[in-house]
Amino acid sequence: MNQTATRWSVEIFLTETDGRSYARARLLTGVQPPLSASGVAVPSEHDALDVPEIGFELATARALRSLADKLLSIGEDDVAGLGD
């Protein structure tokens, strides 16, 4: 049985400006440039409080979802390219 092991890491950078939370997720695989995606969370006008932690959670989830979509697309393209 053949086995391959590797380690990939995700870095998440967070900022908050004027109530808007921003996240940038970067996948580090050793391939340059790293794959990256971003997410934003904007408070609703109905929110009673501005809680940056919640904004960071939502922005990070959106960045990771976008990163996953990009990675899935790349993988599917790579598989399709094997048949050429």
MARGURO-241746 format. One record per residue (C-alpha): x, y, z. Coordinates in nm, 3 decimals, padded with zeros to 5 digits. Layout:
# MARGURO-241746
         u         v         w
         X         Y         Z
...
# end
This chain:
# MARGURO-241746
         u         v         w
    00.000    00.000    00.000
    00.134    00.342   -00.098
    00.085    00.626    00.143
    00.150    00.996    00.106
    00.147    01.244    00.390
    00.171    01.619    00.366
    00.065    01.919    00.568
   -00.130    02.217    00.445
   -00.202    02.519    00.662
   -00.460    02.795    00.645
   -00.376    03.145    00.765
   -00.662    03.379    00.844
   -00.608    03.754    00.866
   -00.884    03.960    01.029
   -00.955    04.332    01.035
   -01.249    04.542    01.145
   -01.317    04.893    01.018
   -01.625    05.103    01.088
   -01.825    04.799    01.194
   -01.731    04.594    00.887
   -01.535    04.275    00.949
   -01.296    04.142    00.686
   -01.125    03.805    00.664
   -00.863    03.681    00.421
   -00.792    03.308    00.422
   -00.473    03.183    00.261
   -00.403    02.814    00.192
   -00.034    02.728    00.226
    00.051    02.411    00.032
    00.404    02.489   -00.081
    00.277    02.586   -00.427
    00.322    02.952   -00.509
    00.133    03.172   -00.503
   -00.086    03.054   -00.215
   -00.456    03.019   -00.290
   -00.652    03.289   -00.111
   -01.007    03.413   -00.066
   -01.184    03.681    00.132
   -01.505    03.731    00.324
   -01.689    04.030    00.465
   -01.950    04.075    00.736
   -02.155    04.391    00.764
   -02.378    04.453    01.065
   -02.748    04.489    01.004
   -02.915    04.817    01.087
   -03.132    04.611    01.325
   -02.836    04.486    01.532
   -02.849    04.628    01.882
   -02.472    04.596    01.937
   -02.157    04.595    01.728
   -01.976    04.276    01.831
   -01.652    04.238    01.630
   -01.614    03.872    01.733
   -01.939    03.779    01.557
   -01.835    03.974    01.250
   -01.502    03.790    01.246
   -01.681    03.455    01.269
   -01.908    03.536    00.976
   -01.634    03.691    00.763
   -01.403    03.395    00.830
   -01.674    03.142    00.742
   -01.739    03.326    00.416
   -01.368    03.339    00.332
   -01.325    02.968    00.406
   -01.632    02.881    00.197
   -01.493    03.082   -00.092
   -01.152    02.917   -00.050
   -01.315    02.573   -00.051
   -01.506    02.658   -00.370
   -01.184    02.770   -00.540
   -00.997    02.458   -00.429
   -01.280    02.231   -00.547
   -01.284    02.402   -00.887
   -00.906    02.364   -00.923
   -00.927    01.996   -00.827
   -01.209    01.930   -01.074
   -01.015    02.107   -01.351
   -00.706    01.900   -01.267
   -00.907    01.576   -01.285
   -01.062    01.682   -01.616
   -00.715    01.762   -01.749
   -00.597    01.409   -01.683
   -00.828    01.284   -01.957
   -00.677    01.511   -02.224
# end
